[in-house]
């Protein structure tokens, strides 16, 4: 290797290390401080899960509800925070007339949160002239996928059953 090639290589390595710094290893204490913060209604939660529902399929609706129920039984409703995030066709689970309404209401009473995508509701209203009637226990979030991202970044595990 001649001197010119050596200088170019060093310059390239210097540029790359400045442009793409190495990720620092996190310590156990740092990981613990970045763990999910329990919702105010679940101060003792140790596990955090977001269930994604983006399909209008009664089997998937029942599966999501079953997963939420089974997790509560396995960990205890005080030890797990569960948030079901619906968007696109998945909002059908939270329609006021859905056949699973009683199961949704029962899970809400046990501390499970149900989010409905406001963008999806707006789109349906724009296309049909009428906003869908949604279960009053559902929490409208502006962007369903954005809610999943936010939950993931705050320590929730996102699962799509």
C-alpha positions in Angstrom: 0.0 0.0 0.0 1.5 3.3 -1.0 1.4 6.5 1.2 -1.6 8.0 -0.7 -3.7 4.8 -0.2 -2.8 4.8 3.4 -3.9 8.4 3.9 -7.2 7.8 2.1 -7.9 4.7 4.2 -7.2 6.7 7.4 -9.4 9.5 6.2 -12.2 7.1 5.4 -12.0 5.4 8.8 -12.0 8.7 10.6 -15.0 9.9 8.6 -16.9 6.7 9.2 -16.2 6.7 12.9 -17.4 10.3 13.2 -20.5 9.8 11.0 -21.5 6.4 12.5 -20.5 6.4 16.2 -20.5 3.0 17.9 -23.5 2.2 20.1 -22.6 2.2 23.7 -23.3 -0.8 25.7 -26.0 -0.2 28.3 -25.6 -1.3 31.9 -28.2 -3.1 33.9 -29.0 0.1 35.8 -29.5 2.0 32.5 -31.8 -0.7 31.2 -33.8 -0.6 34.5 -34.2 3.1 34.2 -35.5 2.8 30.6 -38.0 0.1 31.5 -41.7 0.8 30.9 -43.3 3.1 33.4 -46.5 1.5 34.7 -49.7 3.3 33.8 -51.2 5.2 36.8 -53.9 2.5 37.2 -51.3 -0.3 37.2 -48.7 0.9 39.6 -47.4 -2.7 40.3 -47.2 -3.8 36.7 -44.0 -5.7 35.9 -45.0 -6.8 32.4 -46.1 -4.6 29.5 -47.7 -5.8 26.3 -49.5 -4.1 23.4 -51.7 -6.3 21.2 -52.1 -5.2 17.6 -55.4 -5.7 15.8 -55.5 -4.5 12.2 -57.8 -7.2 10.6 -61.6 -7.4 10.5 -61.7 -11.1 11.3 -63.9 -12.5 14.1 -61.3 -15.3 14.7 -58.5 -12.8 15.2 -60.8 -10.6 17.4 -61.5 -13.6 19.7 -57.8 -14.5 19.7 -56.7 -11.0 20.8 -59.3 -11.1 23.6 -58.3 -14.6 24.6 -54.6 -13.6 24.7 -55.4 -10.6 26.9 -57.5 -12.8 29.2 -54.9 -15.5 29.4 -52.1 -13.1 30.2 -54.2 -11.6 33.0 -54.8 -15.1 34.5 -51.1 -16.0 34.1 -49.6 -12.9 35.7 -52.4 -11.4 37.7 -54.2 -8.3 36.5 -52.1 -6.0 38.8 -48.8 -7.3 37.5 -49.4 -6.8 33.7 -50.4 -3.8 31.7 -52.2 -4.7 28.5 -53.2 -2.3 25.7 -55.1 -3.5 22.6 -54.4 -1.1 19.7 -56.8 -1.3 16.8 -56.5 0.4 13.4 -57.7 0.0 9.9 -60.2 -2.9 9.7 -59.3 -3.9 13.2 -61.4 -1.2 14.7 -64.4 -3.4 14.0 -63.7 -5.1 17.4 -64.6 -1.8 19.1 -67.7 -1.0 17.1 -70.6 -0.5 19.5 -72.5 -3.5 17.9 -69.6 -6.0 17.9 -70.6 -9.5 19.0 -67.6 -9.4 21.5 -68.8 -6.2 23.2 -69.3 -8.0 26.6 -65.9 -9.5 26.5 -64.3 -6.1 25.7 -66.3 -4.5 28.5 -65.2 -7.3 30.9 -61.6 -6.9 30.1 -61.9 -3.1 30.4 -63.2 -3.6 33.9 -60.1 -5.7 34.7 -57.8 -2.9 33.5 -57.1 -3.8 29.9 -57.0 -0.6 27.7 -58.5 -0.6 24.2 -57.3 2.1 21.7 -59.0 3.0 18.5 -57.3 4.8 15.6 -58.7 8.3 15.1 -57.3 8.4 11.5 -59.3 5.3 10.7 -62.4 6.8 12.2 -61.9 10.0 10.2 -61.4 8.1 7.0 -64.6 6.1 7.5 -66.5 9.3 8.3 -65.1 11.0 5.2 -66.0 8.0 2.9 -69.4 7.2 4.3 -70.5 10.6 5.8 -71.0 9.0 9.2 -68.6 8.3 12.0 -68.8 4.8 13.3 -70.3 4.3 16.8 -67.5 3.0 19.0 -67.6 1.3 22.4 -67.5 4.2 24.9 -64.7 2.4 26.8 -62.3 2.7 23.8 -59.7 5.4 23.9 -59.3 7.3 20.7 -55.7 7.8 19.7 -54.8 9.9 16.7 -52.6 7.3 15.0 -52.9 3.6 15.9 -49.5 2.6 14.5 -48.0 5.7 16.2 -49.5 4.4 19.5 -47.8 1.1 18.9 -44.5 2.8 18.2 -44.8 4.9 21.3 -45.7 2.0 23.5 -42.8 0.0 22.0 -40.4 2.8 22.7 -41.6 3.1 26.3 -40.9 -0.6 27.0 -44.0 -2.5 25.9 -43.7 -5.7 23.8 -45.8 -5.4 20.7 -47.5 -8.7 19.6 -49.8 -9.3 16.7 -51.7 -12.5 17.5 
